[in-house]
Amino acid sequence: MTDWKELKLGDIITFQRGHDLPKTEMVEGEFPVAGSNGIIGFHNKSTTTGPGVTIGRSGNIGTPIFYPTDYWAHNTVLYIKDFKNSFPKFIYYFLRTFDFSQFNAGSAVPTLNRNHIHELIVKIPGCTEQIQIASILSCLDDKIDLLHRQNKTLEQLAETLFKRMLNVNCEKWEMKHFGEYIENTFGGEWGKEKPEDDYAMRVCCIRGTDIADLQTGLANRTPVRFIKVKKFENIQPNDGDLILEISGGTDDQSTGRTIYINELNRTLFPYPLIFSNFCRLIRPKKKEFSYFMYLYIQYLYKQDEFFNLENGSSGIKNLDYKYLLFDLNFLLPNNEKEIFDFNKKVEVYFEKINKNKHQIRTLTQLRDTLLPKLMSGEVTVIK
């Protein structure tokens, strides 16, 4: 660490508060609007030349986000106005090692003051080593991003095959309900936050939020809970089961998000898997029905069909899953062979998706392990 210098953060970079922009103006344009949680819209003007880095100033404070191109820095962020000869991508990774929540200056709404963090004493290497460190971490992130994009393409291919199957057979299939393919459904269990009496089995509990995360990547926010062993034995998901979100919808997002369960995606979690009582497990009569039902329910969800199947207050919406599964009729195949043939075509896509997720998890763990060690000089770059 002979080339590392101890400086104030404000000597390395200069933060600037972002700029106001009405929501009505975040609807079109080529420049992303950078909010505290990421891109919150697009605008036809930019405030900042890329590459750039922001951190949350209000609400979600401190989370660094890297922007490779010009962008509009919203007033909910602090953006780096001057990198002072530091390498932008390195600074992005460097800031990820900080816990900015300790500088919260807000009361009701978390707020970050740039003057407070400018005074932080930090150690930083020279520009050459900054580039080398950023290159290592960027290679891992690029691979992770590639796998995410590949998974999105594979999912779209499966959806395209389903839509083609539906369109080709729309005049041949019969109006039936999903119940013909379902053996049973089960309610979930939220369990306890800590071990308590018979609530001793440690599990990961899927919620609607985790279903959404699994559809696009990894469910890293899935809470760990404790339940009774007997309860787990009754509701544990099997290969081929589906987990359907039945409660928690809002005025602009319906319930009905769904995920399939198999051995590969079940082993993405560190503990046995269950699901909350805001979800419902669907057990098909045959596991070969799983991907067909998953894609069909996803198709209906994306068509906003489930808004018409909800009840509840204006706050939380509940899905009438019984009506959806056992009363409402849809165009469905005349025989099982059609579904079995379809399953063979799409299962290779989902197998690849889940293998990619395991690789994403491995690469993410490697990056997160290396990040603080590279930024502290504990691990040095071979020159």
Secondary structure, DSSP 8 states (H G I E B T S, - for coil): -TT-EEEEHHHH-EEEE-B---GGGSBSSSEEEEETTEEEEEES--SB-SSEEEEE-BSS-S-EEEESS-BEEBTTEEEEEE-TT--HHHHHHHHTT--GGGGB--SSS-BB-HHHHHT-EEEE--HHHHHHHHHHHHHHHHHHHHHHHHHHHHHHHHHHHHHHHHHHTTTTSEEE-GGGGEEEEEE----BSS-BTTB-EEEEEE-HHHHHHHHHS--TT--EEEE-HHHHHHH---TT-EEEE-EEE-SSS-S--EEE--HHHHTTSSS-EEE-TTEEEEEESSGGGHHHHHHHHHHHHHTTGGGGGEEE-SSSEEE-HHIIIIIS-EEE-SSHHHHHHHHHHHHHHHHHHHHHHHHHHHHHHHHHHHHHHHHHTSS----
